[in-house]
Amino acid sequence: MKIQIGLFFGGNSVEHEVSVISALQAFGQFDREKYTVLPIYISRNSEFYTGEAAGRIAEYQNPKALMAKCTQVFPVRLGDRVALLEQGAFGWKKKPYALLDVAFPVVHGTNVEDGALQGFFRTLGIPFVGCDVLPSAVGMDKYAQKLLYRSAGLPVLNALRLGAEEDREAFCGLAEKKLGYPMIVKPLDLGSSVGIRLAHDRAGLLEALDYAFSFAPEVVTEQAVQHLRELNCSVLGDREGARASEVEEPVMGDEILSYEDKYGSGGKGGKTGASKGMRGLKRLLPAPISPELRKSIQEAAVTAFQALDCCGVARIDFLMDGETGRYWVNEINTIPGSLSFYLWEPVGLPYPALLDELVKLALKRERRRGAFHHEIETGILAGFSGGSKGGKI
């Protein structure tokens, strides 16, 4: 009997389009002998839609027309399964549109990758692919993850955090004292290089802060690496065992790797002219580094993955001084663009096999959770007779 997969993507995120690309890349790679895969598009209004049109990338050039071709659904718990209820003319229909065994989120950014969608799946009680709620949330917080990485003995850059309502001039003085120019300024909880600027002086720092605050209520400012080279490595597994992929070096078009580098230039192709996602990024693969450095990066990537108690597949990004060879953990992507399949193919793991392992890891985690008690007999409610003021028992 085939496993019923709900492939969730989109959502109210600035990385909405990237999610669509990543998910539909995966949609075509599942082993249809093992899985029935239902594409479930989450609109920017957080509505769920499914149907044949949801699985075709060309349809997303006109999202309103796409949604008109699809069926609006909503996931609910139904007995021991999770069902998709169908929206009818007079409310939700009683007969389920479909039943799901596993949720497979391929989402990027806030409101979806940051633990919000994972918490919804946890509440539903459905096995889901990827990191659990807490690792997803911490993995989106560029400051909190640095603290955990430092405690795990990993090298991280010095950084400062600032809220939108705090004194920016005072912060600039502190940053100049603690960090020095040049500095990188970026939103606390976004990915895909959105909202990032490089500052060389006070005026540039204030401008970079304004830009980053247009995307998030908190920002992180950190030291900029001289002679910058970026290295990325993916990790697959869980707390009991994880392994690293090949290491890549993205090719930057400017002083920092931008959104345009990742999804624009080099990302056009195919009959629809659609972006290829992270697959289309110009990269050196494998990265032109020594075997010793490659091994060190891979080991650090696995340590970073397990320090956050991650599960599934993630990509860990590193910053390196090209002259000294010194490197730092930059950040983790708990649901990486294109699921980093391009980093696994060089080490003998084709995309369908990667997806298969991710589903197995989700089911393994759910079996482990099923071994624990989630309720106890207390009798508290039986002895409670408090009124609306809620007196003590």
ZAMARGU-4260 file (C-alpha; in steps of 0.2 Angstrom, whole numbers, plus 5000, padded with zeros to 4 digits):
<rodrens>
0) 5000/5000/5000 | 5007/5017/4995 | 5011/5030/5008 | 5000/5046/5005 | 5011/5061/5005
5) 5005/5079/5007 | 5018/5091/4999 | 5015/5108/5008 | 5023/5123/5000 | 5021/5142/4998
10) 5014/5152/5013 | 5015/5170/5019 | 5033/5172/5017 | 5045/5183/5007 | 5052/5167/5001
15) 5035/5161/4994 | 5041/5159/4976 | 5057/5150/4981 | 5046/5137/4990 | 5036/5134/4975
20) 5051/5131/4965 | 5059/5119/4978 | 5043/5110/4981 | 5039/5106/4963 | 5056/5101/4959
25) 5054/5088/4973 | 5036/5084/4967 | 5043/5076/4951 | 5056/5065/4959 | 5046/5055/4971
30) 5045/5036/4968 | 5027/5034/4963 | 5029/5015/4966 | 5030/5019/4985 | 5021/5036/4986
35) 5005/5045/4981 | 5010/5063/4982 | 4997/5077/4983 | 5004/5095/4980 | 4996/5107/4993
40) 4999/5125/4990 | 4998/5137/5004 | 4993/5154/4998 | 4999/5171/5005 | 4983/5172/5014
45) 4987/5155/5022 | 4973/5145/5013 | 4977/5128/5007 | 4974/5123/4989 | 4976/5106/4979
50) 4973/5099/4962 | 4982/5094/4946 | 4986/5113/4943 | 4995/5114/4959 | 5008/5103/4953
55) 5013/5113/4937 | 5025/5127/4939 | 5019/5137/4924 | 5002/5139/4933 | 5011/5150/4947
60) 5013/5164/4935 | 4995/5169/4939 | 4991/5163/4957 | 4973/5169/4957 | 4970/5159/4941
65) 4979/5144/4949 | 4968/5144/4964 | 4952/5145/4954 | 4957/5129/4945 | 4961/5120/4962
70) 4951/5114/4977 | 4952/5123/4993 | 4955/5111/5007 | 4960/5111/5026 | 4969/5098/5036
75) 4960/5091/5051 | 4962/5076/5062 | 4949/5062/5058 | 4951/5047/5069 | 4968/5040/5068
80) 4972/5049/5051 | 4974/5067/5045 | 4961/5071/5032 | 4959/5086/5019 | 4942/5092/5020
85) 4935/5100/5004 | 4928/5118/5004 | 4910/5117/4996 | 4897/5130/4992 | 4889/5129/5009
90) 4904/5125/5020 | 4916/5111/5022 | 4911/5094/5015 | 4909/5079/5026 | 4918/5067/5015
95) 4937/5070/5015 | 4945/5075/4999 | 4960/5064/5004 | 4969/5056/5018 | 4987/5059/5022
100) 5000/5048/5031 | 5015/5060/5030 | 5016/5079/5029 | 5031/5085/5018 | 5034/5103/5020
105) 5045/5112/5007 | 5044/5129/5014 | 5056/5143/5016 | 5056/5158/5028 | 5045/5165/5042
110) 5028/5159/5046 | 5031/5142/5038 | 5049/5136/5041 | 5051/5144/5058 | 5042/5131/5068
115) 5024/5138/5064 | 5019/5125/5051 | 5028/5112/5061 | 5018/5116/5076 | 5002/5114/5066
120) 5008/5097/5060 | 5013/5092/5078 | 4995/5097/5084 | 4987/5087/5071 | 4997/5072/5076
125) 5004/5069/5058 | 5022/5063/5055 | 5031/5077/5046 | 5047/5078/5037 | 5061/5089/5043
130) 5066/5097/5059 | 5054/5098/5074 | 5046/5114/5081 | 5061/5120/5092 | 5075/5116/5080
135) 5065/5125/5066 | 5062/5140/5077 | 5080/5141/5082 | 5087/5138/5065 | 5078/5153/5059
140) 5085/5164/5073 | 5102/5170/5067 | 5107/5176/5084 | 5101/5161/5095 | 5109/5148/5084
145) 5126/5157/5086 | 5124/5155/5105 | 5121/5136/5103 | 5135/5134/5090 | 5147/5143/5102
150) 5142/5132/5116 | 5146/5117/5105 | 5163/5123/5102 | 5160/5129/5084 | 5168/5145/5077
155) 5155/5159/5075 | 5157/5178/5071 | 5154/5190/5085 | 5137/5198/5083 | 5125/5210/5090
160) 5106/5210/5090 | 5095/5226/5088 | 5076/5228/5090 | 5067/5241/5079 | 5062/5252/5093
165) 5079/5253/5101 | 5091/5268/5099 | 5100/5266/5082 | 5113/5279/5085 | 5118/5271/5102
170) 5119/5254/5093 | 5130/5261/5080 | 5142/5267/5093 | 5142/5250/5101 | 5144/5240/5085
175) 5159/5251/5080 | 5167/5247/5097 | 5163/5229/5097 | 5164/5224/5079 | 5172/5237/5068
180) 5169/5240/5049 | 5165/5232/5038 | 5149/5225/5045 | 5135/5214/5038 | 5118/5218/5043
185) 5103/5206/5041 | 5086/5202/5047 | 5086/5191/5062 | 5074/5178/5054 | 5075/5178/5035
190) 5084/5167/5023 | 5088/5167/5004 | 5100/5182/5007 | 5084/5194/5009 | 5087/5211/5017
195) 5106/5209/5019 | 5118/5224/5017 | 5136/5227/5019 | 5141/5243/5029 | 5158/5252/5027
200) 5154/5267/5038 | 5141/5275/5050 | 5130/5281/5036 | 5130/5264/5027 | 5127/5256/5044
205) 5111/5266/5047 | 5105/5264/5029 | 5108/5245/5031 | 5098/5245/5047 | 5084/5254/5039
210) 5084/5241/5025 | 5084/5226/5036 | 5071/5233/5047 | 5059/5234/5032 | 5059/5215/5032
215) 5059/5210/5051 | 5057/5218/5068 | 5075/5213/5074 | 5091/5212/5065 | 5108/5205/5068
220) 5125/5214/5064 | 5141/5205/5063 | 5159/5206/5058 | 5162/5205/5039 | 5174/5192/5034
225) 5189/5199/5024 | 5194/5190/5007 | 5177/5181/5009 | 5173/5164/5002 | 5157/5155/5006
230) 5156/5136/5008 | 5141/5126/5010 | 5138/5108/5016 | 5122/5098/5018 | 5118/5086/5032
235) 5106/5071/5032 | 5100/5062/5047 | 5095/5064/5065 | 5102/5064/5083 | 5107/5046/5081
240) 5116/5047/5065 | 5120/5060/5052 | 5132/5062/5037 | 5138/5076/5027 | 5137/5079/5008
245) 5149/5086/4996 | 5155/5104/4999 | 5151/5118/4987 | 5158/5136/4984 | 5144/5147/4978
250) 5150/5160/4965 | 5146/5178/4971 | 5142/5192/4960 | 5146/5205/4973 | 5153/5207/4990
255) 5140/5196/4997 | 5130/5182/4990 | 5113/5190/4986 | 5096/5184/4982 | 5099/5188/4964
260) 5115/5177/4964 | 5104/5162/4971 | 5088/5163/4961 | 5091/5176/4947 | 5107/5176/4937
265) 5110/5158/4931 | 5093/5153/4937 | 5084/5154/4920 | 5080/5139/4910 | 5068/5126/4904
270) 5053/5128/4893 | 5044/5139/4905 | 5059/5151/4909 | 5056/5148/4927 | 5070/5149/4940
275) 5079/5133/4944 | 5080/5138/4962 | 5096/5134/4971 | 5101/5122/4957 | 5103/5136/4946
280) 5116/5145/4957 | 5133/5147/4950 | 5144/5136/4960 | 5160/5127/4961 | 5156/5109/4965
285) 5166/5101/4973 | 5173/5117/4981 | 5192/5119/4976 | 5198/5117/4994 | 5211/5104/5002
290) 5205/5087/5007 | 5209/5092/5025 | 5198/5108/5024 | 5184/5098/5016 | 5184/5085/5030
295) 5184/5099/5043 | 5170/5108/5035 | 5160/5092/5034 | 5163/5087/5052 | 5158/5105/5058
300) 5142/5104/5048 | 5137/5088/5056 | 5141/5095/5073 | 5130/5111/5069 | 5116/5100/5063
305) 5116/5089/5079 | 5119/5104/5091 | 5101/5110/5086 | 5094/5093/5086 | 5089/5093/5068
310) 5081/5080/5058 | 5080/5077/5039 | 5091/5087/5028 | 5098/5104/5031 | 5112/5115/5023
315) 5125/5123/5034 | 5133/5139/5027 | 5151/5144/5031 | 5161/5160/5029 | 5180/5158/5026
320) 5194/5171/5024 | 5202/5166/5008 | 5219/5171/5013 | 5220/5163/5030 | 5209/5148/5028
325) 5200/5152/5044 | 5181/5148/5043 | 5165/5152/5054 | 5148/5144/5054 | 5137/5157/5046
330) 5119/5149/5048 | 5109/5134/5045 | 5095/5132/5033 | 5083/5119/5040 | 5073/5117/5024
335) 5086/5122/5011 | 5083/5128/4994 | 5080/5113/4982 | 5082/5102/4997 | 5101/5103/4993
340) 5099/5088/4981 | 5113/5094/4970 | 5125/5092/4985 | 5120/5074/4987 | 5121/5068/4969
345) 5140/5069/4969 | 5141/5057/4984 | 5130/5044/4976 | 5113/5049/4983 | 5100/5053/4969
350) 5086/5064/4972 | 5072/5050/4974 | 5083/5041/4986 | 5085/5057/4996 | 5067/5060/4997
355) 5064/5042/5002 | 5077/5044/5017 | 5068/5060/5022 | 5051/5051/5024 | 5059/5036/5033
360) 5067/5049/5046 | 5050/5057/5048 | 5041/5040/5052 | 5056/5035/5063 | 5054/5050/5074
365) 5035/5048/5075 | 5038/5030/5081 | 5049/5036/5094 | 5037/5049/5100 | 5023/5036/5101
370) 5033/5026/5114 | 5030/5041/5127 | 5015/5044/5137 | 5005/5060/5132 | 4993/5060/5146
375) 4991/5055/5165 | 4977/5050/5176 | 4975/5065/5188 | 4956/5067/5192 | 4958/5085/5193
380) 4943/5090/5183 | 4932/5078/5193 | 4935/5088/5209 | 4934/5105/5201 | 4919/5115/5204
385) 4925/5133/5203 | 4914/5146/5195 | 4918/5159/5182 | 4931/5167/5193 | 4941/5151/5193
390) 4944/5148/5211 | 4958/5136/5217 | 4954/5118/5218
</rodrens>
